[in-house]
């Protein structure tokens, strides 16, 4: 059955999939790397059905997750390692997702869009 309009799946992965997060979140990084692989594999399988599968791969984002994990100052602490010298904001990730599902991204699939401030 053919779809009348394209559909979209956007996974949220992490730059940790590429960097490995040694000493901090190795298991987390491994699961995000698996999600990157799933994104690309599904995209290639589902493209003929007009289903776009992409991912947004954030770097450090200034959210409450760090405080809940016992590291409320982590975004500020790691900002010095980020070329843009600041953590990202949740709205910036939401904007990336919105773009991926917009008509402007109609030829984009199997893409891991990094939103990392230059990492």
GIRA-V813071 format. One line per field, one symbol per residue. ss: DSSP state (~ for helix, > for strand, _ for the rest). phi: phi as a letter, one per 30 degrees, with the letter a starting at -180 (. if undefined). psi: psi as a letter, one per 30 degrees, with the letter a starting at -180 (. if undefined). Layout:
ss=???
phi=???
psi=???
This chain:
ss=______>>>>>>___~~~~______~~~~~~~~~~~~~~~~~~~~~~~~_>>>>>>>>__>___~~~~_____~~~~~~~~______>_~~~~~~~~~~~__~~~______>>>>____
phi=.cddbdcbbbdccadedcdihdibbdddddddddddddedddeddcedcicdbbbccdddcdbdeddddibdceedddeddcediaddcedddedddeddcdddcdccaiccddbbijd
psi=kkkelllkkjkjbkffeeffhkfdheeeeeeeeeeeeeeeeeeeefefghjkjllkjlbkkilfeeefggifgeeeefeffkefglllkeeeeeeeeeefglffgfgklhkjjkiggg.
